[in-house]
Amino acid sequence: MAHRIARRLAIRLFSTNAAPRPLRAPRKRIGLRSAGVKTTLGLALIGVQGCHVHRQIVHQESPAVPFVEARKLAEESERTTDVVLTSGELTDASEPQPTSPADRTSVLAPPAPDDPNVPTPVPPNISGRPPAAYTLNLSRVLTIADAQNPNVAVARERINEAYARVERAQVLWLPSIRTGLHYDHHEGPLQNAEGDIINVNKSTLYGGLGTNVTGAGTVAIPGVSAQFHTADAIFQPRIAEDQAMSRRYGATAVRNDTLRNTAIAYLELVRAEQTVAIAEEAQTNTRSLSSLTESYARTGQGLRSDDERVRAELVQRELDVVRQTEQIQVASARLAQLLHSDPSVLIGSGEPVVTPIELFKQDCTEASLISSGLMRRPELAEQRYLVSEACERLNREKYAPLVPSVLLGMSYGGFGGGLGGTIGNGDGRFDGDAIAFWEVRNLGFGERAARNEASSVARQAQYRQVALLDQVAREVSEANAQVLQRKKRIAIAQDGIEAAEKSLKLNLDRIQNAQGLPIEALQAVQALAAARVAYLNAVVDFNIAQFELCRATGWFMQGM
């Protein structure tokens, strides 16, 4: 009787009905190779050029979407066609996608046996996993990060600052206008032009363009005044324009890095969610084994030590679920930081499975990828303009002693005065001054030091450009190697899942046929969980490597 009960319980415990979100190696991998996917993805990433700012028009960003409306955004995305990158297919989110039975293989908690003398197994404890407040796909996440990330906004504002400096440099030679009043009263000795000391008691009043007028001298603060070094008027606009262009490409680099980091954070969230699903499946399988070994031990068909061994394994599986649930909350908080949203609100990916993303053609050689990175990386363009800026500063120091500093002044106002406190004899007064002078700083030694300093800064910028070329080539080669090798890991991990599933099935068949003990299936349960985790990590790492390669080559390539 006990033998029949154990066999019937084994059949029930390992029935393969639908389970929540199992991770299974797909039979077919679909890449983002279609034109429709590339178009949608390109729109989501807003091109490779980043900020388009002109000197006449200060850069303006569209208003950031308030993240309290994230749920509304998710509902809108469900009504429109969108790209779910981790599943690798262009699907209509408004239509439910069928799930084949092969993709839903798992082990659920068993029903109660027919015999009332057999204890009902305790259903699995899913550790109180908090539900997600809203779900976002990868396309939506990248769009929100581009619109709301503060680092991207700061980089774009630095462009506005740079173009403001361009405007200021371009008007350096234009005069300033000053107006004011000046009252002066003096009592006591003064020295006249002949050197005699005389007692003077007088008052002076001036008002109009300019101020600070005393005696027979010119207006000390001209009303219309232009004061500049000719070298600055020539070279400062060039320096400011190079700096503005470097800021533009620098903002694009910040944007690319932010999008890369956001994509990785999203994939890490997917990894955490799928790892919890695997841990829950392993927990369910182990709980089922625990119930079965307990039944065998109680009826004398198995050992009590086997029952305790499986119970210890069940505790470890429960700890795995708790640890991986923590990783979901951590990954959600990190993603929320990049999206400038509330980290206490849990974000869900809504991805039922993970599938490799193919963002590059199979025939892309490493040399072509490196060439693309050297041509398209915004960091290189930024550094080229920084080199140009340093060279213009060097030219400014070379020509500074050869061109004059200029002071132009013009004043007009009412001027009057008299003895004591009397103000009289007022009339209009005009003063005009034009001054040009050449300067050699510190007997020429200061000039030489300034040129040497500017020359060293220019060489440093050139060396940094060379170092950056090496860095870009290394990053492309490194990311390409990761893509190629991690793709091989996926194929190996697929074979591992198939072998682990067959092993578990064979062990269950032996138990069903009374040819072995339930403890013998424990290793198969462990192997299946490890194989699923290995496949999950291989796919997520491969997808991360794809985005690393995108960033290394200057983000998305034309014609991919």
C-alpha positions in Angstrom: 0.0 0.0 0.0 2.8 2.4 0.9 4.6 1.6 -2.3 1.5 2.4 -4.4 0.9 5.7 -2.5 4.5 6.7 -3.0 4.3 6.0 -6.8 1.1 7.9 -7.1 2.5 10.9 -5.1 5.6 11.0 -7.3 3.5 11.2 -10.5 1.4 14.1 -9.0 4.4 15.9 -7.6 6.2 16.1 -10.9 3.4 16.9 -13.2 4.5 19.4 -15.9 1.7 22.0 -15.9 2.1 25.7 -16.6 4.2 27.7 -14.2 5.0 31.4 -13.7 7.6 32.6 -16.2 9.9 29.7 -16.7 13.2 30.2 -18.4 13.7 27.9 -21.3 16.1 27.9 -24.2 14.1 29.1 -27.2 14.0 27.0 -30.4 14.7 30.0 -32.6 16.6 33.2 -32.0 15.3 36.2 -33.7 17.5 39.3 -34.2 16.6 42.9 -34.7 17.4 42.8 -38.4 14.2 43.9 -40.0 13.8 47.5 -41.3 10.7 48.1 -39.1 12.6 47.3 -36.0 15.6 49.4 -37.0 13.3 52.4 -37.7 11.5 52.2 -34.4 14.7 51.7 -32.5 16.3 54.6 -34.3 13.4 56.9 -33.4 13.6 55.8 -29.8 17.2 56.6 -29.6 16.9 60.0 -31.4 19.8 59.5 -33.7 23.5 59.6 -33.1 24.0 63.4 -33.5 22.6 64.3 -30.1 22.0 68.0 -29.5 21.5 70.1 -32.5 22.3 73.6 -31.3 23.0 76.7 -33.4 24.7 79.9 -32.3 21.6 81.9 -33.1 19.2 79.5 -31.3 20.0 78.4 -27.8 19.3 74.7 -27.3 15.9 74.0 -25.9 14.7 70.6 -24.7 11.2 69.3 -24.9 9.6 69.2 -21.5 10.6 66.1 -19.6 7.8 63.7 -19.1 6.8 63.7 -15.4 7.6 60.2 -14.1 4.4 60.2 -12.0 2.8 59.7 -15.4 4.9 56.6 -16.1 1.8 54.4 -15.7 0.1 56.5 -18.3 3.1 56.0 -20.6 2.9 52.3 -20.1 -0.8 52.2 -21.0 -0.1 54.3 -24.1 2.7 51.9 -25.1 0.2 49.0 -24.8 -2.0 50.6 -27.4 0.8 51.2 -29.9 3.3 49.0 -31.7 6.5 49.0 -29.8 9.8 47.1 -29.7 10.5 44.7 -26.9 14.2 44.3 -27.4 14.8 41.5 -25.0 12.4 39.3 -26.8 14.0 40.1 -30.1 10.7 40.5 -32.0 8.6 43.4 -33.3 5.2 42.6 -31.8 1.9 44.5 -31.3 1.7 45.1 -27.6 -2.1 45.4 -27.9 -2.5 41.8 -28.9 -1.7 39.0 -26.4 1.1 36.8 -27.5 0.4 33.1 -27.3 2.7 30.9 -25.2 3.4 27.4 -26.4 3.3 24.5 -23.9 7.0 23.9 -24.5 7.8 27.4 -23.2 5.8 26.9 -20.0 7.3 23.7 -18.7 7.8 23.7 -15.0 6.8 22.0 -11.8 3.9 23.3 -9.7 2.8 22.5 -6.2 1.1 19.1 -6.2 -2.6 18.6 -5.5 -3.6 16.6 -2.5 -3.4 12.9 -2.8 -6.6 10.8 -2.9 -5.7 9.0 0.3 -6.5 11.1 3.3 -3.8 9.4 5.3 -1.1 10.9 3.1 -0.2 14.5 4.3 -0.8 17.3 1.9 2.4 19.0 0.8 2.9 22.6 1.9 2.5 24.9 -1.1 5.6 26.9 -2.0 6.3 30.2 -0.2 7.2 32.8 -2.8 8.7 35.1 -0.1 6.3 37.9 -0.5 7.8 39.2 -3.8 6.3 42.8 -4.2 4.5 43.4 -7.5 5.8 46.0 -9.9 4.0 49.4 -9.9 4.3 49.6 -13.7 6.2 47.9 -16.5 8.4 49.5 -19.2 10.0 47.9 -22.2 13.5 48.8 -23.3 12.5 51.2 -26.1 10.4 53.2 -23.6 13.2 53.2 -21.0 15.7 54.6 -23.4 13.3 57.3 -24.5 12.6 58.4 -20.9 16.3 58.4 -20.0 17.1 60.6 -22.9 14.4 63.1 -21.9 14.7 63.1 -18.1 18.2 62.0 -17.1 19.9 65.0 -15.2 23.4 64.2 -16.5 22.1 64.5 -20.1 20.4 67.8 -19.2 23.5 69.2 -17.6 25.6 68.3 -20.7 23.1 70.0 -23.0 23.0 73.1 -20.8 26.8 73.3 -21.1 26.3 73.7 -24.8 24.1 76.8 -24.1 26.8 78.1 -21.8 29.5 77.6 -24.5 27.4 79.4 -27.2 26.8 82.3 -24.9 30.6 82.6 -24.6 30.8 82.6 -28.4 28.4 85.5 -28.6 30.3 87.4 -25.9 33.6 86.9 -27.7 32.1 88.0 -31.0 31.1 91.4 -29.6 34.3 91.9 -27.6 35.3 94.9 -29.8 32.0 96.7 -29.5 31.8 99.7 -27.0 30.0 99.8 -23.7 27.8 102.7 -22.7 28.1 104.4 -19.3 26.2 107.3 -17.9 26.3 109.0 -14.5 26.8 112.1 -12.3 29.9 113.4 -10.7 30.1 116.1 -8.0 33.5 117.2 -6.6 34.2 119.7 -3.8 37.8 120.6 -2.7 39.1 122.9 0.0 42.8 123.2 0.7 46.2 123.3 -0.9 46.9 122.0 -4.5 49.9 122.1 -6.7 49.6 123.9 -10.0 51.5 123.1 -13.3 54.3 125.5 -12.3 54.9 123.6 -9.1 53.4 126.3 -6.8 51.2 125.3 -3.8 48.0 127.2 -3.8 44.9 127.2 -1.6 41.8 126.2 -3.6 38.2 126.2 -2.6 36.0 124.9 -5.5 33.2 122.7 -6.6 32.5 120.8 -9.9 29.4 119.0 -11.2 29.2 116.8 -14.3 26.3 114.7 -15.7 25.8 112.8 -18.9 27.7 110.1 -20.9 30.6 109.2 -18.7 31.6 110.4 -15.3 34.6 111.2 -13.0 35.6 114.6 -14.4 38.0 116.9 -12.4 39.7 120.1 -13.5 41.1 120.3 -17.0 41.6 116.5 -17.4 39.6 114.3 -19.7 36.7 112.2 -18.5 38.2 109.3 -16.5 35.3 107.0 -17.2 34.2 107.6 -20.8 30.5 107.4 -21.7 31.1 105.3 -24.8 34.1 103.1 -24.2 35.8 100.2 -26.1 38.8 98.6 -24.4 40.2 95.3 -25.7 43.4 93.6 -26.9 43.4 93.1 -30.6 44.6 89.5 -30.2 41.6 88.7 -28.1 39.2 90.3 -30.6 40.7 88.1 -33.3 41.3 84.8 -31.5 38.7 84.6 -28.7 35.8 84.0 -31.1 37.7 81.1 -32.6 38.5 79.7 -29.2 34.9 80.0 -28.1 33.6 78.3 -31.2 35.9 75.4 -30.8 34.9 75.1 -27.2 31.2 75.1 -28.1 31.7 72.4 -30.7 33.6 70.3 -28.2 30.7 70.7 -25.8 28.2 69.6 -28.4 30.1 66.3 -29.1 30.7 66.0 -25.3 27.0 66.1 -24.7 26.5 63.4 -27.3 29.0 61.3 -25.6 27.3 61.8 -22.2 24.0 60.9 -23.9 25.4 57.7 -25.4 26.9 56.7 -22.1 23.6 57.3 -20.3 21.7 55.3 -22.9 24.2 52.5 -22.6 24.0 52.5 -18.8 20.2 52.6 -19.0 20.1 49.6 -21.3 22.4 47.7 -19.1 20.4 48.6 -16.0 17.2 47.4 -17.7 18.8 44.1 -18.7 20.1 43.7 -15.1 16.5 44.1 -14.0 15.4 41.4 -16.5 18.2 39.2 -15.2 17.0 39.6 -11.6 13.4 38.9 -12.5 14.2 35.8 -14.4 16.6 34.6 -11.7 13.8 34.8 -9.2 11.6 32.8 -11.5 14.3 30.1 -11.7 14.8 30.2 -8.0 11.1 29.8 -7.4 11.0 26.9 -9.8 13.9 25.2 -8.1 12.3 25.9 -4.7 9.0 24.2 -6.0 10.9 21.2 -7.3 12.9 20.8 -4.1 9.7 21.2 -2.0 8.2 18.4 -4.0 11.2 16.2 -3.5 11.1 17.0 0.2 7.5 15.8 0.4 8.3 12.7 -1.5 11.4 11.8 0.5 9.4 12.4 3.7 6.8 10.0 2.5 9.5 7.4 1.6 11.2 7.8 5.0 7.9 7.5 6.9 6.9 4.3 5.1 10.4 2.9 5.5 11.1 3.0 1.7 13.9 5.6 2.2 16.3 7.0 4.7 15.6 9.7 7.2 19.0 11.2 6.4 17.8 11.6 2.8 14.8 13.5 4.0 16.9 15.8 6.1 19.3 16.4 3.2 16.5 17.5 1.0 15.1 19.7 3.8 18.5 21.4 4.1 18.5 21.9 0.3 15.0 23.4 0.5 16.2 26.0 3.1 19.0 27.0 0.7 16.4 27.4 -2.2 14.2 29.6 0.0 17.3 31.7 0.8 18.0 32.0 -3.0 14.5 33.3 -3.6 14.9 36.0 -0.9 18.4 37.0 -2.2 17.2 37.2 -5.8 14.1 39.2 -4.8 16.4 41.7 -3.2 18.3 42.0 -6.5 15.0 42.9 -8.2 14.5 45.8 -5.9 18.2 46.9 -6.2 18.1 46.7 -10.0 14.8 48.7 -10.0 16.3 51.4 -7.8 19.3 51.7 -10.0 17.2 52.0 -13.1 15.0 54.5 -11.4 18.0 56.7 -10.8 18.9 56.8 -14.5 15.2 57.6 -15.3 15.0 60.3 -12.7 12.1 58.6 -11.0 11.1 57.5 -7.5 13.4 54.6 -6.5 10.8 53.4 -3.9 8.4 52.5 -6.7 9.2 49.1 -8.2 9.7 49.0 -11.9 8.9 45.8 -13.9 10.3 44.8 -17.2 7.3 42.7 -18.3 9.6 40.4 -20.2 8.3 36.8 -20.0 11.5 35.3 -21.5 14.9 36.5 -22.6 16.2 36.1 -26.1 19.5 37.2 -27.7 19.4 40.6 -29.4 21.2 40.8 -32.8 22.2 44.4 -33.4 25.0 43.9 -35.9 25.3 42.0 -39.1 27.0 38.7 -39.0 29.5 39.7 -41.6 30.8 42.7 -39.7 34.6 42.3 -39.4 36.5 43.6 -36.4 38.5 46.0 -38.7 35.3 47.5 -40.0 33.9 48.0 -36.5 37.1 49.7 -35.3 37.1 51.9 -38.4 33.5 52.8 -37.6 34.3 53.6 -34.0 37.3 55.8 -35.0 35.0 57.8 -37.4 31.8 58.0 -35.3 32.8 58.2 -31.7 31.7 61.7 -30.4 34.6 61.6 -27.8 37.1 61.8 -30.7 35.3 64.7 -32.3 35.2 66.4 -28.9 38.9 65.9 -28.5 39.7 67.2 -32.0 38.0 70.5 -31.2 39.8 70.7 -27.9 43.1 70.3 -29.8 41.9 73.1 -32.1 41.0 75.3 -29.1 44.5 74.7 -27.6 46.1 75.7 -30.9 44.1 78.9 -31.2 45.2 79.8 -27.7 48.8 79.2 -28.7 48.3 81.5 -31.7 46.9 84.1 -29.5 50.0 84.1 -27.4 52.3 84.2 -30.4 50.7 87.3 -31.9 49.8 89.2 -28.6 53.1 91.3 -28.6 52.7 92.2 -32.2 49.2 93.8 -32.1 48.1 96.6 -29.8 45.7 97.0 -27.0 43.0 99.6 -27.9 41.1 102.1 -25.7 38.5 104.2 -27.4 36.4 106.6 -25.4 33.8 109.3 -26.0 31.9 111.4 -23.5 29.4 114.2 -23.6 27.5 115.9 -20.8 26.8 119.1 -18.8 29.8 120.5 -16.9 29.9 123.4 -14.5 31.6 124.6 -11.3 32.8 127.6 -9.3 34.4 128.9 -6.2 33.4 127.5 -2.9 30.1 125.6 -3.1 29.0 127.6 -6.2 28.0 125.7 -9.3 27.8 127.9 -12.3 29.0 128.5 -15.8 27.5 125.2 -16.9 27.7 124.2 -20.5 27.9 121.1 -22.7 31.3 119.3 -22.8 32.6 116.7 -25.3 35.6 114.5 -24.8 37.0 111.9 -27.2 40.0 109.6 -26.7 41.7 107.0 -28.9 44.6 105.1 -27.4 46.7 102.2 -28.8 49.7 100.6 -27.1 51.9 97.5 -27.5 53.0 95.5 -24.5 55.9 93.1 -24.0 55.3 91.4 -20.7 58.2 91.1 -18.2 60.9 92.2 -20.6 59.9 89.4 -23.0 60.4 86.6 -20.4 56.7 86.7 -19.6 55.9 86.4 -23.3 58.1 83.4 -23.7 56.7 81.7 -20.7 53.1 82.3 -21.9 54.0 80.8 -25.3 55.7 77.8 -23.7 52.7 77.2 -21.5 50.2 77.4 -24.4 52.4 75.1 -26.5 52.6 72.5 -23.8 48.8 72.6 -23.4 48.4 72.0 -27.1 50.7 69.1 -27.1 48.9 67.6 -24.1 45.6 67.8 -26.0 47.2 66.1 -29.0 48.6 63.3 -26.9 45.2 62.9 -25.3 43.7 62.5 -28.7 46.2 59.8 -29.6 45.5 58.0 -26.3 41.7 58.3 -27.0 42.2 56.7 -30.4 43.9 53.8 -28.8 41.1 53.5 -26.2 38.4 53.5 -28.8 40.1 50.8 -30.8 40.5 48.7 -27.6 36.9 49.2 -26.6 35.6 48.1 -30.0 37.9 45.1 -30.0 37.0 44.2 -26.5 33.2 44.5 -27.0 33.4 42.5 -30.3 35.3 39.7 -28.5 32.6 39.7 -25.8 29.9 39.5 -28.4 31.5 36.6 -30.2 32.4 34.5 -27.2 29.2 35.1 -25.3 27.2 34.0 -28.3 29.1 30.7 -28.1 28.1 30.5 -24.4 24.4 30.7 -25.4 24.7 27.6 -27.6 26.5 25.7 -24.9 24.0 26.8 -22.3 21.1 25.6 -24.5 22.6 22.2 -24.7 23.0 22.3 -20.9 19.3 23.0 -20.4 18.3 20.1 -22.7 20.6 17.7 -20.9 19.4 18.8 -17.5 15.8 18.4 -18.5 16.4 14.9 -19.9 18.3 14.0 -16.7 15.4 15.2 -14.5 12.9 13.3 -16.7 14.9 10.1 -16.6 15.2 10.4 -12.8 11.5 10.9 -12.4 10.8 7.9 -14.6 13.0 5.7 -12.4 11.2 6.9 -9.3 7.8 6.3 -11.0 8.9 2.8 -11.9 10.2 2.2 -8.4 13.7 1.8 -9.6 15.3 4.5 -7.4 14.9 6.8 -4.4 13.7 10.4 -4.6 17.0 11.7 -3.3 18.6 10.6 -6.6 16.6 13.4 -8.4 18.0 16.1 -6.2 21.1 16.5 -8.2 19.0 16.7 -11.4 16.9 19.5 -9.9 20.1 21.4 -9.0 21.6 20.8 -12.4 18.5 22.1 -14.1 18.4 25.3 -12.0 22.1 25.8 -12.7 21.6 25.3 -16.4 18.8 27.8 -16.6 20.9 30.4 -14.7 23.8 29.7 -17.0 21.6 30.3 -20.1 20.1 33.4 -18.5 23.5 34.9 -17.8 24.8 34.0 -21.2 21.9 35.7 -23.0 21.9 38.8 -20.7 25.7 39.1 -20.9 25.5 38.8 -24.7 22.8 41.5 -24.9 24.9 43.8 -22.7 27.9 43.1 -25.0 25.8 44.2 -27.9 25.1 47.6 -26.3 28.7 47.9 -25.3 29.6 47.4 -28.9 27.0 49.9 -30.0 28.4 52.5 -27.7 32.0 51.6 -28.7 31.3 52.1 -32.4 29.4 55.5 -31.9 26.0 54.0 -31.0 23.8 52.7 -33.8 25.4 52.3 -37.2 23.7 53.4 -40.4 22.5 50.5 -42.5 22.5 47.9 -39.7 
